Amino acid sequence: MIKDLTNENLIMLDFRAKTKEEVLNYMIGMLYENGVINSKELFAKDVFARENLGTTGVGMGIAIPHGKSKAVLKESIAILKLKKPIEWESLDGNPVSMVIMLAVPEKNADTVHLKLLSRLAYFLMDDVFRDELMNAKDKKEILKLIEKKELEVA
């Protein structure tokens, strides 16, 4: 369940950044501070290596960077909403205003990683859910939207 993999401490709203690197490094810090990863350096290396394989900007203003890493202690999701959209080389060519970072332990990489990505993609295909998520005004609202969506598809 996606709602079990995040909490208010892993959500940041109205973040000001000019580059994708700034966003990724900040989110890696969030994961580290919340005990999700045990090495910012190792996880950053894995996230940036994945980013270099091809864009994680899936379109519709959303990016889903992810890292499968030995540094990850427990699978988690961090969510960051930008104050102003930034360039991300997205599939649709549009800037990104919401970033959802997945952190997956390397040992669970194949199964957990793919399940998380496909569930998240399924949620984000729903125009109403995506719009509500993008327009959420606080962290609790984001968590409630995710919980509601999970109940709908359960």
DSSP file with accessible surface (Angstrom, degrees, kcal/mol):
  #  RESIDUE AA STRUCTURE BP1 BP2  ACC     N-H-->O    O-->H-N    N-H-->O    O-->H-N    TCO  KAPPA ALPHA  PHI   PSI    X-CA   Y-CA   Z-CA
    1    1 A M    >         0   0  105      0, 0.0     3,-0.9     0, 0.0     4,-0.3   0.000 360.0 360.0 360.0 128.7    0.0    0.0    0.0
    2    2 A I  G >   +     0   0    4      1,-0.2     3,-2.1     2,-0.2     4,-0.3   0.883 360.0  61.4 -62.8 -39.4    1.4    3.4   -1.1
    3    3 A K  G >  S+     0   0   60      1,-0.3     3,-0.8   143,-0.2    -1,-0.2   0.789  99.3  57.2 -62.2 -24.7   -0.1    5.2    1.9
    4    4 A D  G <  S+     0   0  105     -3,-0.9    -1,-0.3     1,-0.2    -2,-0.2   0.571 100.0  60.3 -79.8  -9.2    2.0    3.0    4.3
    5    5 A L  G <  S+     0   0   29     -3,-2.1    72,-2.7    -4,-0.3     2,-0.3   0.395 105.7  43.0-101.5   1.4    5.2    4.1    2.5
    6    6 A T    <   +     0   0   12     -3,-0.8     2,-0.3    -4,-0.3    72,-0.1  -0.903  55.5 176.7-139.3 168.6    5.0    7.8    3.2
    7    7 A N    >   -     0   0   66     70,-0.3     3,-1.9    -2,-0.3     4,-0.0  -0.931  52.8 -79.2-158.8 178.6    4.1   10.2    6.0
    8    8 A E  G >  S+     0   0   73     -2,-0.3     3,-1.3     1,-0.3   131,-0.0   0.800 125.2  59.6 -59.2 -30.4    4.0   14.0    6.6
    9    9 A N  G 3  S+     0   0  105      1,-0.3    -1,-0.3    25,-0.0    25,-0.1   0.674 103.7  52.1 -71.7 -16.9    7.8   14.0    7.2
   10   10 A L  G <  S+     0   0    3     -3,-1.9    69,-2.8    67,-0.1     2,-0.4   0.154  97.5  82.3-103.6  16.1    8.4   12.7    3.7
   11   11 A I  E <   -a   79   0A   2     -3,-1.3     2,-0.4    67,-0.2    69,-0.2  -0.982  53.7-177.0-123.2 133.8    6.2   15.4    2.1
   12   12 A M  E     -a   80   0A  48     67,-2.4    69,-2.8    -2,-0.4     2,-0.3  -0.998   7.4-163.0-130.7 129.6    7.4   18.9    1.2
   13   13 A L  E     +     0   0A  28     -2,-0.4    69,-0.1    67,-0.2    70,-0.1  -0.829  66.7  12.4-111.7 151.6    5.2   21.6   -0.3
   14   14 A D  E    S+     0   0A  91     -2,-0.3     2,-0.3     1,-0.2    68,-0.2   0.849  77.8 177.0  57.4  39.4    6.0   24.8   -2.1
   15   15 A F  E     -a   82   0A  33     66,-2.6    68,-3.1    -3,-0.3     2,-0.6  -0.557  22.5-140.3 -75.6 136.9    9.7   23.9   -2.5
   16   16 A R        +     0   0  162     -2,-0.3     2,-0.3    66,-0.2    66,-0.0  -0.895  37.9 146.3-101.7 120.0   11.8   26.5   -4.4
   17   17 A A        -     0   0   15     -2,-0.6    67,-0.2    67,-0.3     3,-0.1  -0.985  37.6-161.5-148.2 154.5   14.3   25.0   -6.7
   18   18 A K  S    S+     0   0  181     -2,-0.3    69,-0.3     1,-0.2     2,-0.3   0.640  77.2  39.7-107.5 -22.1   15.9   25.9  -10.1
   19   19 A T  S  > S-     0   0   60      1,-0.1     4,-1.6    67,-0.1    -1,-0.2  -0.912  72.2-124.7-132.4 158.8   17.2   22.5  -11.1
   20   20 A K  H  > S+     0   0   20     -2,-0.3     4,-3.0    67,-0.3     5,-0.2   0.865 112.7  58.7 -65.0 -35.7   16.3   18.8  -10.9
   21   21 A E  H  > S+     0   0   91      1,-0.2     4,-2.7     2,-0.2     5,-0.2   0.902 103.6  51.9 -61.0 -41.7   19.6   18.1   -9.1
   22   22 A E  H  > S+     0   0   85      2,-0.2     4,-2.1     1,-0.2    -1,-0.2   0.922 112.1  46.3 -59.2 -45.5   18.6   20.5   -6.3
   23   23 A V  H  X S+     0   0    0     -4,-1.6     4,-2.6     2,-0.2     5,-0.2   0.942 113.1  48.3 -63.3 -49.4   15.3   18.7   -6.0
   24   24 A L  H  X S+     0   0    0     -4,-3.0     4,-2.5     1,-0.2     5,-0.2   0.933 112.6  48.1 -60.4 -45.1   16.8   15.2   -6.0
   25   25 A N  H  X S+     0   0   86     -4,-2.7     4,-2.0    -5,-0.2    -1,-0.2   0.894 111.7  50.0 -64.7 -38.0   19.5   16.1   -3.4
   26   26 A Y  H  X S+     0   0   85     -4,-2.1     4,-2.1    -5,-0.2    -1,-0.2   0.938 111.9  47.7 -64.9 -44.0   16.9   17.7   -1.2
   27   27 A M  H  X S+     0   0    0     -4,-2.6     4,-2.3     2,-0.2    -2,-0.2   0.881 108.6  53.9 -66.8 -36.7   14.6   14.6   -1.4
   28   28 A I  H  X S+     0   0    3     -4,-2.5     4,-2.4    -5,-0.2    -1,-0.2   0.924 108.3  51.3 -61.8 -40.4   17.6   12.3   -0.7
   29   29 A G  H  X S+     0   0    9     -4,-2.0     4,-2.9     1,-0.2    -2,-0.2   0.898 107.0  53.0 -61.6 -41.4   18.2   14.4    2.4
   30   30 A M  H  X S+     0   0    9     -4,-2.1     4,-1.3     1,-0.2    -1,-0.2   0.929 110.2  47.6 -58.8 -46.5   14.5   14.0    3.5
   31   31 A L  H  <>S+     0   0    0     -4,-2.3     5,-2.5     2,-0.2     6,-0.8   0.905 113.2  48.6 -63.6 -40.0   14.8   10.2    3.2
   32   32 A Y  H ><5S+     0   0  105     -4,-2.4     3,-1.9     1,-0.2    -2,-0.2   0.945 109.3  51.3 -65.1 -47.7   18.1   10.2    5.2
   33   33 A E  H 3<5S+     0   0  148     -4,-2.9    -1,-0.2     1,-0.3    -2,-0.2   0.756 110.0  51.5 -63.3 -23.5   16.7   12.4    8.0
   34   34 A N  T 3<5S-     0   0   47     -4,-1.3    -1,-0.3    -5,-0.2    -2,-0.2   0.210 117.1-110.0-101.3  14.9   13.8   10.1    8.3
   35   35 A G  T < 5S+     0   0   38     -3,-1.9    -3,-0.2     2,-0.2    -2,-0.1   0.679  84.6 120.2  72.0  18.6   15.8    6.9    8.6
   36   36 A V  S   <S+     0   0    1     -5,-2.5    37,-3.4    -6,-0.2    38,-1.0   0.849  78.0  28.2 -81.8 -36.3   14.8    5.5    5.2
   37   37 A I  B     -F   72   0B   3     -6,-0.8    35,-0.2    35,-0.3    -2,-0.2  -0.903  61.0-154.1-124.5 154.6   18.4    5.4    3.9
   38   38 A N  S    S+     0   0   91     33,-2.3     2,-0.3    -2,-0.3    34,-0.1   0.431  84.7  40.0-107.1  -1.8   21.7    5.0    5.7
   39   39 A S     >  -     0   0   28     32,-0.3     4,-2.1     1,-0.1    -1,-0.2  -0.863  53.0-169.8-149.7 113.2   23.9    6.8    3.2
   40   40 A K  H  > S+     0   0   83     -2,-0.3     4,-2.7     1,-0.2     5,-0.2   0.900  93.4  52.9 -63.6 -40.5   23.0    9.9    1.2
   41   41 A E  H  > S+     0   0  142      2,-0.2     4,-2.3     1,-0.2    -1,-0.2   0.927 111.3  43.2 -62.9 -49.0   26.1    9.4   -1.0
   42   42 A L  H  > S+     0   0   59      2,-0.2     4,-2.1     1,-0.2    -1,-0.2   0.932 116.9  46.5 -65.9 -43.8   25.3    5.8   -2.0
   43   43 A F  H  X S+     0   0    0     -4,-2.1     4,-2.9     1,-0.2     5,-0.2   0.927 111.7  51.8 -65.9 -40.4   21.6    6.5   -2.6
   44   44 A A  H  X S+     0   0   16     -4,-2.7     4,-3.0    -5,-0.2     5,-0.3   0.924 107.6  53.0 -60.3 -42.6   22.4    9.7   -4.6
   45   45 A K  H  X S+     0   0  133     -4,-2.3     4,-2.1     1,-0.2    -1,-0.2   0.931 112.9  44.2 -58.1 -43.8   24.8    7.7   -6.8
   46   46 A D  H  X S+     0   0   31     -4,-2.1     4,-2.0     2,-0.2    -2,-0.2   0.887 114.4  48.2 -70.9 -38.9   22.0    5.1   -7.5
   47   47 A V  H  X S+     0   0    0     -4,-2.9     4,-2.4     2,-0.2    19,-0.2   0.943 114.6  44.9 -66.2 -46.7   19.3    7.8   -8.1
   48   48 A F  H  X S+     0   0   47     -4,-3.0     4,-2.0    -5,-0.2    -2,-0.2   0.870 110.4  55.0 -68.7 -32.6   21.5    9.8  -10.4
   49   49 A A  H  X S+     0   0   53     -4,-2.1     4,-0.7    -5,-0.3    -1,-0.2   0.930 110.8  46.0 -63.9 -41.7   22.7    6.7  -12.3
   50   50 A R  H >X S+     0   0   66     -4,-2.0     3,-1.1     1,-0.2     4,-0.7   0.921 109.8  54.0 -65.6 -40.9   19.0    5.8  -12.9
   51   51 A E  H >< S+     0   0   10     -4,-2.4     3,-0.8     1,-0.3    -1,-0.2   0.869 103.9  56.4 -61.8 -35.9   18.3    9.4  -14.0
   52   52 A N  H 3< S+     0   0  138     -4,-2.0    -1,-0.3     1,-0.2    -2,-0.2   0.691  96.1  65.2 -71.6 -17.9   21.1    9.1  -16.5
   53   53 A L  H << S-     0   0  145     -3,-1.1    -1,-0.2    -4,-0.7     2,-0.2   0.754 126.2 -45.1 -73.2 -26.0   19.5    6.1  -18.1
   54   54 A G  S << S-     0   0   32     -3,-0.8    -1,-0.3    -4,-0.7     0, 0.0  -0.792  77.3 -61.5 163.5 156.3   16.5    8.2  -19.2
   55   55 A T        -     0   0   38     -2,-0.2    34,-0.1    34,-0.2    -3,-0.1  -0.169  24.1-160.3 -60.5 145.8   14.1   10.8  -17.9
   56   56 A T        +     0   0    4     32,-0.2     8,-2.8    -5,-0.0     2,-1.1   0.253  62.0 113.8-103.6   7.1   11.9   10.0  -14.9
   57   57 A G  E     -B   63   0A   0     31,-0.4    34,-2.5     6,-0.3     6,-0.3  -0.707  46.4-175.9 -78.2 100.8    9.7   13.0  -16.0
   58   58 A V  E     -     0   0A  60      4,-1.2    -1,-0.2    -2,-1.1     5,-0.2   0.576  39.6-109.6 -81.1  -8.6    6.6   10.9  -16.9
   59   59 A G  E >  S+B   62   0A   2      3,-1.2     3,-1.7    35,-0.1    -1,-0.3  -0.431  90.3  82.6 106.6 174.4    4.6   13.9  -18.1
   60   60 A M  T 3  S-     0   0   73      1,-0.3     3,-0.1    -2,-0.1    36,-0.1   0.791 125.2 -60.3  58.7  27.4    1.6   15.8  -16.9
   61   61 A G  T 3  S+     0   0    9      1,-0.2    36,-2.7    34,-0.2    37,-2.0   0.601 111.4 115.6  82.7  11.1    3.9   17.9  -14.6
   62   62 A I  E <   -Bc  59  98A   1     -3,-1.7    -4,-1.2    34,-0.2    -3,-1.2  -0.924  41.7-171.8-123.1 141.1    5.1   14.8  -12.6
   63   63 A A  E     -Bc  57  99A   0     35,-2.1    37,-2.8    -2,-0.4    -6,-0.3  -0.967   6.3-164.8-124.4 144.2    8.5   13.1  -12.2
   64   64 A I        +     0   0    8     -8,-2.8    37,-0.2    -2,-0.4     2,-0.1  -0.642  14.2 179.8-127.5  72.9    9.0    9.8  -10.5
   65   65 A P        -     0   0    0      0, 0.0    37,-2.1     0, 0.0     2,-0.3  -0.426  11.3-178.3 -68.6 151.1   12.8    9.5   -9.8
   66   66 A H  E     -d  102   0A  11    -19,-0.2     2,-0.4    35,-0.2    37,-0.2  -0.997  20.2-156.9-152.6 154.5   13.7    6.2   -8.0
   67   67 A G  E     -d  103   0A   1     35,-2.0    37,-2.5    -2,-0.3     2,-0.6  -0.997   7.4-161.1-137.0 128.8   16.6    4.4   -6.6
   68   68 A K  E     +d  104   0A  85     -2,-0.4     2,-0.3   -22,-0.2    38,-0.1  -0.963  42.6 156.7-100.9 117.1   17.1    0.7   -6.0
   69   69 A S  E >   -d  105   0A   0     35,-2.3    37,-1.5    -2,-0.6     3,-1.2  -0.995  61.8-130.6-151.1 149.5   20.0    0.8   -3.5
   70   70 A K  T 3  S+     0   0  153     -2,-0.3    -1,-0.1     1,-0.2   -32,-0.1   0.676 108.6  68.0 -67.1 -19.3   21.8   -1.0   -0.7
   71   71 A A  T 3  S+     0   0    0     33,-0.1   -33,-2.3   -32,-0.1     2,-0.5   0.675  78.1  97.2 -75.5 -16.1   21.5    2.3    1.2
   72   72 A V  B <   -F   37   0B   8     -3,-1.2   -35,-0.3    32,-0.2    34,-0.2  -0.628  47.6-177.9 -82.9 123.8   17.7    1.9    1.5
   73   73 A L  S    S+     0   0   95    -37,-3.4     2,-0.3    -2,-0.5   -36,-0.2   0.773  73.5   5.4 -88.0 -31.9   16.6    0.4    4.8
   74   74 A K  S    S-     0   0  117    -38,-1.0    -1,-0.3   -69,-0.0    29,-0.1  -0.974  86.1 -98.6-153.8 138.7   12.9    0.3    4.0
   75   75 A E        +     0   0   58     -2,-0.3     2,-0.3    -3,-0.1    29,-0.2  -0.352  56.1 160.7 -61.4 138.1   10.9    1.0    0.9
   76   76 A S  E     - E   0 103A   5     27,-2.0    27,-2.7     2,-0.0     2,-0.4  -0.961  34.3-134.8-153.2 164.8    9.4    4.5    1.1
   77   77 A I  E     - E   0 102A   2    -72,-2.7     2,-0.4    -2,-0.3   -70,-0.3  -0.998  12.9-165.3-130.5 128.4    8.0    7.3   -1.0
   78   78 A A  E     - E   0 101A   0     23,-2.4    23,-2.8    -2,-0.4     2,-0.4  -0.910   8.7-159.0-109.6 142.1    8.9   11.0   -0.7
   79   79 A I  E     -aE  11 100A   4    -69,-2.8   -67,-2.4    -2,-0.4     2,-0.4  -0.981   9.4-177.8-125.6 131.5    6.7   13.6   -2.3
   80   80 A L  E     -aE  12  99A   0     19,-2.9    19,-3.1    -2,-0.4     2,-0.5  -0.997  10.2-161.4-133.6 128.1    7.7   17.2   -3.2
   81   81 A K  E     - E   0  98A  25    -69,-2.8   -66,-2.6    -2,-0.4     2,-0.2  -0.944  20.4-136.5-108.3 126.5    5.6   19.9   -4.7
   82   82 A L  E     -a   15   0A  10     15,-2.8   -66,-0.2    -2,-0.5   -68,-0.2  -0.579   8.8-140.4 -84.6 145.7    7.4   22.7   -6.3
   83   83 A K  E    S+     0   0A  99    -68,-3.1   -67,-0.2     1,-0.3    -1,-0.1   0.921  97.4  16.4 -65.3 -43.8    6.5   26.4   -5.9
   84   84 A K  E    S-     0   0A 145    -69,-0.5   -67,-0.3   -67,-0.2    -1,-0.3  -0.996  95.4-105.0-131.1 138.1    7.3   26.9   -9.6
   85   85 A P  E     -     0   0A  77      0, 0.0     2,-0.3     0, 0.0    12,-0.2  -0.175  36.5-157.1 -59.9 150.0    7.7   24.2  -12.2
   86   86 A I  E     - E   0  96A  10     10,-2.3    10,-3.2     8,-0.1     2,-0.1  -0.905  25.6 -91.3-127.1 160.6   11.2   23.3  -13.4
   87   87 A E        +     0   0  107    -69,-0.3   -67,-0.3    -2,-0.3     7,-0.1  -0.428  44.7 160.7 -69.6 138.1   12.7   21.7  -16.5
   88   88 A W        -     0   0    0      6,-0.2   -31,-0.4    -2,-0.1   -32,-0.2   0.206  57.1-110.9-141.6   9.0   13.0   17.9  -16.2
   89   89 A E        -     0   0  112      4,-0.1   -32,-0.2     1,-0.1   -34,-0.2   0.928  54.4-169.4  52.7  44.6   13.3   16.7  -19.8
   90   90 A S    >   -     0   0    9      4,-0.4     3,-1.7     1,-0.1   -32,-0.2  -0.223  34.4-111.1 -65.3 157.0    9.9   15.1  -19.4
   91   91 A L  T 3  S+     0   0  136    -34,-2.5   -33,-0.1     1,-0.3    -1,-0.1   0.827 121.1  43.4 -57.3 -34.7    8.4   12.7  -21.9
   92   92 A D  T 3  S-     0   0   66      2,-0.2    -1,-0.3   -35,-0.1    -2,-0.1   0.388 113.5-117.2 -94.1   3.5    5.8   15.3  -22.9
   93   93 A G  S <  S+     0   0   49     -3,-1.7    -4,-0.1     1,-0.3    -2,-0.1   0.456  74.0 126.0  79.7  -1.6    8.3   18.2  -22.9
   94   94 A N        -     0   0   86      1,-0.1    -4,-0.4    -6,-0.1    -1,-0.3  -0.609  64.5-104.0 -91.9 153.7    6.6   20.0  -20.1
   95   95 A P        -     0   0   58      0, 0.0     2,-0.4     0, 0.0    -8,-0.2  -0.205  35.9-114.7 -68.1 166.8    8.2   21.2  -16.8
   96   96 A V  E     + E   0  86A   0    -10,-3.2   -10,-2.3     1,-0.1   -34,-0.2  -0.832  33.5 169.2-108.3 137.2    7.6   19.3  -13.6
   97   97 A S  E    S+     0   0A  30    -36,-2.7   -15,-2.8    -2,-0.4     2,-0.4   0.458  71.2  47.0-121.9  -7.7    5.8   20.7  -10.5
   98   98 A M  E     -cE  62  81A   0    -37,-2.0   -35,-2.1   -17,-0.2     2,-0.4  -0.997  62.2-168.7-137.0 133.4    5.4   17.4   -8.5
   99   99 A V  E     -cE  63  80A   0    -19,-3.1   -19,-2.9    -2,-0.4     2,-0.6  -0.981   3.0-170.2-123.5 127.6    8.2   14.9   -7.8
  100  100 A I  E     - E   0  79A   3    -37,-2.8     2,-0.5    -2,-0.4   -21,-0.2  -0.961  12.4-162.1-119.3 108.2    7.5   11.5   -6.2
  101  101 A M  E     - E   0  78A   0    -23,-2.8   -23,-2.4    -2,-0.6     2,-0.4  -0.820   2.3-155.7 -98.7 129.0   10.7    9.7   -5.3
  102  102 A L  E     -dE  66  77A   0    -37,-2.1   -35,-2.0    -2,-0.5     2,-0.5  -0.853   4.1-165.9-100.6 135.5   10.7    6.0   -4.6
  103  103 A A  E     +dE  67  76A   0    -27,-2.7   -27,-2.0    -2,-0.4   -35,-0.2  -0.986  14.1 176.5-120.3 119.7   13.3    4.4   -2.4
  104  104 A V  E     -d   68   0A   0    -37,-2.5   -35,-2.3    -2,-0.5   -32,-0.2  -0.987  33.0-115.2-129.0 130.9   13.6    0.6   -2.7
  105  105 A P  E >   -d   69   0A   4      0, 0.0     3,-1.4     0, 0.0     4,-0.3  -0.388  27.9-124.8 -61.3 140.0   16.0   -1.8   -1.0
  106  106 A E  G >  S+     0   0   90    -37,-1.5     3,-1.5     1,-0.3     4,-0.3   0.862 108.7  60.1 -55.6 -37.6   18.2   -3.4   -3.6
  107  107 A K  G 3  S+     0   0  169      1,-0.3    -1,-0.3   -38,-0.2     3,-0.2   0.778 112.8  37.5 -65.1 -25.6   17.3   -6.9   -2.4
  108  108 A N  G <>>S+     0   0   45     -3,-1.4     4,-1.6     1,-0.1     5,-0.8   0.273  86.5 117.6-101.4   7.7   13.6   -6.2   -3.2
  109  109 A A  I <>>S+     0   0   10     -3,-1.5     4,-0.9    -4,-0.3     5,-0.5   0.855  70.2  43.7 -50.6 -53.4   14.3   -4.3   -6.3
  110  110 A D  I  >5S+     0   0  122     -4,-0.3     4,-1.0     3,-0.2    -1,-0.2   0.950 124.0  29.4 -65.3 -49.1   12.7   -6.4   -9.0
  111  111 A T  I  >5S+     0   0   88      2,-0.2     4,-2.1     3,-0.1     5,-0.2   0.986 126.3  37.7 -77.7 -56.7    9.4   -7.2   -7.3
  112  112 A V  I  X5S+     0   0   33     -4,-1.6     4,-2.9     1,-0.2     5,-0.2   0.928 115.3  53.7 -62.8 -46.6    8.7   -4.2   -5.0
  113  113 A H  I  X<S+     0   0   13     -4,-0.9     4,-2.5    -5,-0.8    -1,-0.2   0.928 112.0  43.3 -55.9 -49.7   10.0   -1.6   -7.4
  114  114 A L  H  X<S+     0   0  108     -4,-1.0     4,-2.5    -5,-0.5     5,-0.2   0.903 113.8  50.8 -68.2 -39.0    7.8   -2.7  -10.3
  115  115 A K  H  X S+     0   0  147     -4,-2.1     4,-2.4     2,-0.2     5,-0.2   0.929 112.8  46.7 -63.1 -45.0    4.7   -3.1   -8.2
  116  116 A L  H  X S+     0   0   14     -4,-2.9     4,-2.7    -5,-0.2     5,-0.2   0.936 113.5  47.7 -61.8 -48.5    5.2    0.4   -6.7
  117  117 A L  H  X S+     0   0   41     -4,-2.5     4,-2.7    -5,-0.2     5,-0.2   0.918 114.0  46.3 -60.7 -43.3    5.8    2.0  -10.1
  118  118 A S  H  X S+     0   0   75     -4,-2.5     4,-2.5     2,-0.2    -1,-0.2   0.916 113.7  48.2 -70.7 -37.2    2.8    0.4  -11.7
  119  119 A R  H  X S+     0   0   76     -4,-2.4     4,-2.4    -5,-0.2    -2,-0.2   0.934 114.1  46.9 -66.0 -44.3    0.5    1.2   -8.8
  120  120 A L  H  X S+     0   0    9     -4,-2.7     4,-2.6    -5,-0.2    -2,-0.2   0.929 112.1  49.8 -62.4 -45.1    1.6    4.8   -8.8
  121  121 A A  H  X S+     0   0   47     -4,-2.7     4,-1.3    -5,-0.2    -1,-0.2   0.915 109.6  52.3 -60.8 -42.0    1.3    5.1  -12.6
  122  122 A Y  H >X S+     0   0  143     -4,-2.5     4,-0.5     1,-0.2     3,-0.5   0.935 110.8  47.3 -60.1 -46.5   -2.2    3.6  -12.4
  123  123 A F  H >< S+     0   0    1     -4,-2.4     3,-1.3     1,-0.2     7,-0.3   0.926 111.3  51.1 -58.4 -46.5   -3.2    6.2   -9.7
  124  124 A L  H 3< S+     0   0    5     -4,-2.6    -1,-0.2     1,-0.3    -2,-0.2   0.671  95.9  68.7 -73.3 -15.6   -1.7    9.1  -11.7
  125  125 A M  H << S+     0   0  129     -4,-1.3     2,-0.8    -3,-0.5    -1,-0.3   0.720  79.1  92.7 -71.5 -19.9   -3.5    8.1  -14.9
  126  126 A D    <X  -     0   0   48     -3,-1.3     4,-2.8    -4,-0.5     5,-0.2  -0.668  69.0-156.5 -78.2 109.4   -6.7    9.2  -13.1
  127  127 A D  H  > S+     0   0   96     -2,-0.8     4,-2.6     1,-0.2     5,-0.2   0.868  90.2  49.6 -55.9 -42.0   -7.1   12.8  -14.1
  128  128 A V  H  > S+     0   0   90      2,-0.2     4,-2.6     1,-0.2     5,-0.2   0.950 113.1  45.8 -66.1 -47.5   -9.3   13.7  -11.1
  129  129 A F  H  > S+     0   0    8      1,-0.2     4,-2.7     2,-0.2     5,-0.2   0.940 114.0  49.1 -59.5 -46.7   -6.8   12.2   -8.6
  130  130 A R  H  X S+     0   0   28     -4,-2.8     4,-2.8    -7,-0.3    -2,-0.2   0.934 112.2  47.8 -60.9 -45.5   -3.8   13.8  -10.3
  131  131 A D  H  X S+     0   0   87     -4,-2.6     4,-1.7    -5,-0.2    -1,-0.2   0.916 112.6  48.7 -62.4 -43.8   -5.5   17.2  -10.3
  132  132 A E  H  X S+     0   0   69     -4,-2.6     4,-0.6     2,-0.2    -1,-0.2   0.912 112.8  48.6 -63.2 -40.9   -6.5   16.9   -6.7
  133  133 A L  H >< S+     0   0    4     -4,-2.7     3,-1.0    -5,-0.2    -2,-0.2   0.939 111.6  48.6 -63.5 -46.0   -2.9   15.8   -5.8
  134  134 A M  H 3< S+     0   0   37     -4,-2.8    -1,-0.2     1,-0.2    -2,-0.2   0.795 116.8  43.2 -65.6 -28.7   -1.3   18.7   -7.7
  135  135 A N  H 3< S+     0   0   99     -4,-1.7    -1,-0.2    -5,-0.2    -2,-0.2   0.389  81.2 130.9 -99.2   1.8   -3.7   21.2   -6.1
  136  136 A A    <<  -     0   0    0     -3,-1.0     3,-0.1    -4,-0.6    -3,-0.1  -0.288  44.0-157.7 -58.8 138.8   -3.5   19.9   -2.5
  137  137 A K        +     0   0  157      1,-0.1     2,-0.3  -124,-0.0    -1,-0.1   0.601  66.5  20.7 -97.0 -18.0   -2.8   22.6   -0.1
  138  138 A D  S  > S-     0   0   79      1,-0.1     4,-1.6  -126,-0.0     3,-0.1  -0.966  77.8-105.0-148.6 170.2   -1.3   20.6    2.8
  139  139 A K  H  > S+     0   0   66     -2,-0.3     4,-2.3     1,-0.2     5,-0.2   0.871 115.7  55.2 -63.6 -41.8    0.4   17.4    3.7
  140  140 A K  H  > S+     0   0  112      1,-0.2     4,-2.6     2,-0.2    -1,-0.2   0.887 105.5  53.7 -60.1 -39.4   -2.6   15.8    5.4
  141  141 A E  H  > S+     0   0   69      2,-0.2     4,-2.4     1,-0.2    -1,-0.2   0.911 107.6  50.4 -62.7 -41.6   -4.7   16.4    2.2
  142  142 A I  H  X S+     0   0    0     -4,-1.6     4,-2.2     2,-0.2    -2,-0.2   0.945 111.7  47.7 -61.8 -46.1   -2.1   14.6    0.1
  143  143 A L  H  X S+     0   0   36     -4,-2.3     4,-2.5     1,-0.2    -2,-0.2   0.905 111.8  50.2 -62.7 -40.5   -2.1   11.6    2.5
  144  144 A K  H  X S+     0   0  142     -4,-2.6     4,-2.8     1,-0.2    -1,-0.2   0.897 109.0  51.7 -64.5 -40.4   -6.0   11.6    2.5
  145  145 A L  H  X S+     0   0   17     -4,-2.4     4,-2.3     2,-0.2    -1,-0.2   0.919 111.6  46.7 -62.9 -42.7   -6.1   11.6   -1.3
  146  146 A I  H  X S+     0   0    7     -4,-2.2     4,-2.4     2,-0.2    -2,-0.2   0.936 113.3  48.5 -65.1 -44.3   -3.7    8.6   -1.5
  147  147 A E  H  X S+     0   0   91     -4,-2.5     4,-2.1     1,-0.2    -2,-0.2   0.928 111.8  49.3 -62.5 -44.4   -5.6    6.7    1.2
  148  148 A K  H  X S+     0   0  105     -4,-2.8     4,-1.9     1,-0.2    -1,-0.2   0.919 111.1  50.0 -60.0 -44.8   -8.9    7.4   -0.6
  149  149 A K  H  X S+     0   0   13     -4,-2.3     4,-1.7     1,-0.2    -1,-0.2   0.909 108.7  52.3 -63.9 -39.5   -7.5    6.3   -3.9
  150  150 A E  H  X S+     0   0    0     -4,-2.4     4,-0.9     1,-0.2    -1,-0.2   0.888 108.1  51.1 -65.0 -37.9   -6.2    3.1   -2.4
  151  151 A L  H  < S+     0   0  121     -4,-2.1     3,-0.4     1,-0.2    -1,-0.2   0.880 107.8  54.0 -65.2 -36.9   -9.6    2.3   -1.0
  152  152 A E  H  < S+     0   0  110     -4,-1.9    -1,-0.2     1,-0.2    -2,-0.2   0.867 116.6  35.8 -63.1 -38.9  -11.1    2.8   -4.4
  153  153 A V  H  <        0   0   40     -4,-1.7    -1,-0.2    -5,-0.1    -2,-0.2   0.445 360.0 360.0 -99.0  -0.3   -8.8    0.4   -6.1
  154  154 A A     <        0   0  106     -4,-0.9    -3,-0.1    -3,-0.4    -4,-0.0  -0.162 360.0 360.0 -64.7 360.0   -8.5   -2.2   -3.3
